Amino acid sequence: MKHRPRRTELTTPGHSLEMIQKACASAADLVICDLEDACAMSQKTAARAVVARALATLDWGSKPRVFRANGVVTSLFKHDLEEVIEGARGAVDAVVIPKIRSIDEVRDADDYILHLEEQYEIPTGSIGLELLIETADAVENAVAIAKSSPRIESLIFGVADYAADIGASFDPADMWTDLLYPRQRIVNAARSAGIQAIDAVSFLFKNNDLTKTDAERARKLGFDGKWVVHPAQIAIVNTAFTPSEAEIARAKKIIEAWRSAGERGLGAVAMDNEMIDLASVRVCERVLERAGEYEDLR
């Protein structure tokens, strides 16, 4: 299971090499070359070659090389995978699959990727999966879906398609009040499977305050990062998902207090009028994991 940094996942149209190149140079943790919603039907076929070229030739630095295919049940899916994976030859780290509804669809995707890995002599299992959870079926099947393949690295909440699927009104200025349930299901399913959870995009991308609020709420709920559609959102979301110096210092202080209590034969201790026990330590460990400063102190 690969736990790549995913504070920000920036999606960019797969038909434009120039736009992909600009996205590569951004501060996003991960860039997704999109063959689905960002490409008109007339562009999809030609875009495969563009994406394959981008993945194989651009300087991705530490970023994983990722593209979004069209849905498993569409006639485009296998062509997307075959042409991009063949064209990029070893330069695909993960594939984003949209509109997943069941474990059968995941297994179909897994089987076909395995076939392509074998055909093009790519190390077996080296291509990961990120799954967009954006239907009622997917939300209700989230735990089973999350555990259905060892390739799966994250679940991503697709808010607009989910709202459309369940017939909910969609207010881009408030995507939390009425859509908390699917978010909780997705985070819980991801944690149950030991993978990451990525929150939906904030569509009002010029509203920095809203992007900041959305990102902070997502982090508090347990998400590892957030989908973004515009470079202006990247720094805001990265900051929201990066623990501050004060948070890091407090986490270390709590862990040290717990360790000291253990040396005295105590399982819990009071610190700053707060009861500190193993559960508190686990929360602090997550903070340090996000900051890249975690070590197993137990």
N, C-alpha and C positions, 0 to 999 in steps of 0.2 A: 504494500500500500504506500503510495507516494504522497507525502504531505508537503506539497509545494506551497510557497507563499501565494496567497490568493486574496490579499486585501482588496485589490481592484482587478476586475476582469473587464477589459476594454474590448468591445466588439467593433469591427471595422469591415466595410464592404469588401467582399472577396473579389470583385471585378476590377478593383483599382489598386495596382501595384504601388502607386504613389501614396495613397492613403494608408496602405499596410506599412510602408516604409516609415511614414510619419508616426504611426502607432508604435512601431518597434522602438523608436527613439524616445518615446514617452516614459514617464515614471510609473506606468501601470505595471503591476506584478505579472500580469498575464494578458496577452492579446489574442483575440479570437478572430480568425479570418472567416467571414460569414458567407456561406453559400445559401442560407435560407432566407430569412426575412429581409436582409439588407440587399438582396439581389432580385431584380425583377425577373420574371420567368424567361424573358428574352435574353438575359445575361447569364443565366445559370450554367449553361454548357461551357461557354468560353471562360467563365470565371474559374472553373476547375484548374485549367492550365495556369492561370495567373496565381492561384493559391499554391499550387505545387511548386511553381518557380520561386515564389516568395519564401516558402518554408525551406527550400533547398539552398537559396543563394543569399538571402538577406542576413545581416548581422543581428542575431537575436539576443546576443549577450547571455545573460543568465535566464532569460525568459524561455519557458517551454514553448514548443512550436505546436500550435493548436488550430483546428478549424472546426466550424460547425457545418454538419451535413444537413440535408433535408431529412424529414421523418422516415422512420423505418418502413412504414406502410406505404410510402410514396414510390412511384416508379423511378425517382431520381436517386434514391438512397444508395443502392449498390454502385451505380455509376459514379456518384460523388466519392465514395470510398476508394473504388478501384483506381480511378484516374488520378486522384490526389496522392494516394499512398504509392502507387506505381511511379508517378512523376517525381515525387519528392524523395523516394528511395532512402529510407532510414532517417528522414528528417521530419517525422511526425511523432510527437510525444503523446498527444491525446486528441480524441475526437469528441466534440460536443454533440449529443443527440437530443433533438427537440421532441416535445409532445409525446414522451414515453407514457404508456398507459399500463403496461403489465410486465411481469418478469419474462414472458415469452418474447416480447419485443427486445428486451435487453439481451436475452440469450441468442436471438437471431443475429443481433449486431455483433455480439461476442464471437459467434461461430464464423461469421463472414470475415471479421478482422483476422481471426486465426488463420483462415484460408489464405488471406492475402499476405500475412506474415510468412507463411510457409512458401507461398508461390514466389515471393520476391526476396526470400532469404533474409528476412528481418527477424531479430531475436524474438522468440515466442513470448507473448505477454508484455512486450515492451510498450505497446500502444495502449494508453489508458482511456477511460471513458469519463465524461462529465454528463450528467443527465439532467435535462430540464424538466422539472415537475410543474406542469401547467395545465393539468386537467383534473377533474373530480376523481376519476379512476386512479390517477397517479398519486394524488394526495392520500386516498384511502388505502392504497397499496404501497405506501412509501417505504415501510420497513422491509417488506419482502423485496421490493425493487432495489433498495440500497444494499441488500445482502445477496443479490442474484448473480454477481460476477466479481471475481477478484480484480478485474480491471478498473472497477469504479473508484474514482478518486473524490468525487463531490456530487452533491445534489444542488441544483440551482432553482430558485423559485421564479417561474415565469408568470408575473402577476397579470399582465393584460390578457393573455390567452386563458388563464385560469378564470378571471372574472367573466370573460365571454362564455366559457364553457359552462359555468354554473348560473349564468344569467344575472350576475350581480351588476349594479351600477358601478361605474368606474370613475373615481374622482382622483386625478393625478396629484391634487394638492393634499390629499389625505388617503394614503393607501394602507393605513394601519388599523383604523377604527373598525372597519368591517372585514379586514382580511388578516386578522391575527391568528385565527385557527390554522389555516394552512401553513403559516410560518412556523408555528409551534410543532406541527406534525413533521415538517421537513427537518427542523433542527433535531428533534428527538430521533427520527429515523436515521439521520446521518450519524449521530452520536452512538446509537445502538449498533451501527455497522462499522464504527471506527473510521469514518470518512469525514470530509469537510462539508460545510453547508454555506451556500452563497446566496445572499439576499437579492431581491429584484432591483431593477434599475429605478432611479428617480427620474421620471420623464420630464419634469420641468427643470431641465439641466442648467438653465440660466439663473435659477433660484438657489443661490449658494446656501442660504439659511435652511431651506427645505432639505437640500442634499445632506447638509451637516446633521440635521435632526434625524433624518431617516437612517443615516449611517450609524449614529450613536445609539438609536433604538435597536437597530439590527445587532450591533455588537453586544448590547446588554441582554438581548434575547438568546445569544449564543452563536450567532453566525460568525464565520471566519472572514468574510469579506462581502463585497457587493459588486454587482454588475454595473458598469458605467457605459455611457454611449457618447460622451463628449470629453475631450481633454481637460476642460475646466473643472470636471468633477474629481479628477484623479487625486490631486493634492488634498482635497477636503476629505475624501474617503480614506486615503492612506493614513492621514492623521487620526481619524476617528478610530481606526483599527490598530493603531500603534499605541501601546501603553505609555503614559507620560512618565517622566522621571519620578514624580510623586507617587504614582501607582506602583512603580517598580520598587521604590524604597519601602513603601508600606508592605508590599508582598514579602520582601526579604525580612522585614522586621517581624512579621507574623510568623514566618517559617522559623526564624531563629528563636522566637519565644516558645514555639511548640517544641523545638528540639531541646531547648533548655529544660522545659517541663518534663520531657521524657527522660532526661538524665537524672531527674529528681524523682522518677517513678510516678509521674503524673500523666494522665491522658489528656488533660485539658488545663488551661490557665487563663486568667483574666488579663487583658491588655487594653488599656485606654477604654475601660468600661465595656469591653466586648469579650465574650467568651470565645476562646480560641481552642479548636480541637482539630481532629484529622480532616473533617469536612472543610474547615476554614483553609487548611493547608492545600487541599486539592484545588480550591478556587484560586489561591495564590499561585499555585504551580501553572495554572492556565495563563495567568498574567505573564509569568516569566517565559512561558513557551512562546507567547506572542512576541515578546521582546527579544527572543533569541538568547535568553540568559538562564534557561532552566537546566538544572541538574537534579538527579534523583537524590533527595536528601533523606529518604526513609530507610 
